Amino acid sequence: MTARADTADYRQLFLADTPMMDVRAPVEFAAGAFPGTASLPLMTDEERAKVGTRYKQAGQAAAIELGHALVSGDTKAERVAAWKSFAQSHPTGYLYCFRGGLRSRTVQQWLHEAGVDYPLVTGGYKAMRRFLIDELARLLERTGIVLIGGRTGVGKTRVIDRLSHAVDLEGAANHRGSAFGHLVEPQPSQIDFENRITIALMKLVAGGCSQVYLEDEGQLIGRLSLPEALRKQMAQASLVIVDEPLESRVQAVLEDYIEDLGARFYKHFGDSGPQHHRQRLQSDLLRIRKRLGGAMQQSLSVIMDDAFDAQEASGDTEGHRSWIRALLADYYDPMYDYQLSKREGRRLFTGTRDEVVEWVQARPI
């Protein structure tokens, strides 16, 4: 493998989706990393904790000595083999640790001794994270934001998916944005979420976009917060409103929350998936009981259970339309209409999903 130089070109790393090997400890990786990176740690969490304790007690030299003792023999051989496999499978990639210091230099040296020269990211995770935080501020200064709004079920995400110059915030958050928006798979960390948004915006701007479309969201998507700078700009952004008839919206919710979500639960849990699906939606319904009102929550809970019983018996999902329709008309619509009345942004256009997509596509990027 031809030797390549270390790099500090963080922008190009992210624009090119460069494969990167993260050699920090697993707990550090879980707290925040970058899209497409692989966790291949130099030390486990336990080993890192022991080295940290030794550093505090006896200094750097003693800590390094302990680290080499902990990662030696078969343990070292296994880790070097994993790093070597990654390097050979990703010949254009890089490795990094927290600051681009001792850990990444150690991995780089051990790879060299194994016959592989592999470059690292100077400054490591900390420098790349700082770059993305600063880059988001720069991007928002020179990029127009337009929001795709509309009542629950109009298919705002469907519109976003059809636009070439849009960022799917809910996709980045792995959440559908409502009280019922939890998916089977967990949400990413807050840092991962912010990194995904910034990198997606970077790619659009690098491709020549001066205006980016986002779904109109509140401050939270599930448990994740929109970056403050982005949230402030969105609060004043112009709006394009998607308007669909109630039955069209019922159909969209049925597809997303019964058919698609049900399939996800079945894929994840197997035969017990339908029961998990039912329990999740009932739990979500109970969570909004205070705002919904106890009597309405109880009534919808019974209708939902009956619908799941019918679906289990025959595969027919039509019974779900009743509780979905009531929830949209009596709960979500009044709430959204009130929120829309408080919005500061100018309303540019209102139309069906197809009309909104056509209108956006006719405008300059």
VENZIFEN-V319986 format. One line per field, one symbol per residue. phi: phi as a letter, one per 30 degrees, with the letter a starting at -180 (. if undefined). psi: psi as a letter, one per 40 degrees, with the letter a starting at -180 (. if undefined). burial: + if it has 24 or more other C-alpha atoms within 12 Angstrom, else -. Layout:
# VENZIFEN-V319986
phi->???
psi->???
burial->???
This chain:
# VENZIFEN-V319986
phi->.ddcddbbddededdchddbcccddedddddlbbeidcdbddbdeddddddddddddbjdedddddedddcbhddddddddddddddddbdcdbbabdcicddddddddddedcjbcbdccdiiedddddeddddedddddbbdcbccckdejdjddddedccdcbcddddddhacicdcddcddddddedeeddddddddedddddjdcbbcbddbddccicccdeedddddddcddbccdbbdedddedddeddccddddddddddciddeedddedddddddddcedddjedddddddddddddddddddbidcdddedddeddddccddedddddddcddddcdabadedddddddddcdd
psi->hhhiiiiegddddddefhhihheiiddddddhaiheihhgidiidddddddddddddeidddddddddddgibddddddddddddddddgeeaiiiadefbddddddddddddeehhhiihhdadddddddddddddddddehhhhihaiiheefddddddehdfihgddddefieeadeehidiiiiidddddddddddddddddeehehhhihhiadhhbehhihddddddddeiiihhhhiidddddddddddedddddddddddebdedddddddddddddddeddddhddddddddddddddddddddeeheddddddddddddecddddddddddeidiihdihiidddddddddeii.
burial->-----+++-++-+++--+++++++++-++--++++-++++++++--++-++-----------++-+++--+----+--++-+++-++---++++++++++-+++++++-++----++++++++++++++-+++-++--++--++++++++++++++++++--++++++++++++++++++++++--+++++++++++++++++++---++++++++++-++++++++--++-+++-++++++++-+-+++++++-++++-++-++--------+-+++-+++-+++-+---+----+--++-++++++--------+++++++++++++-+++--+---+----+---+++++--++--+-----
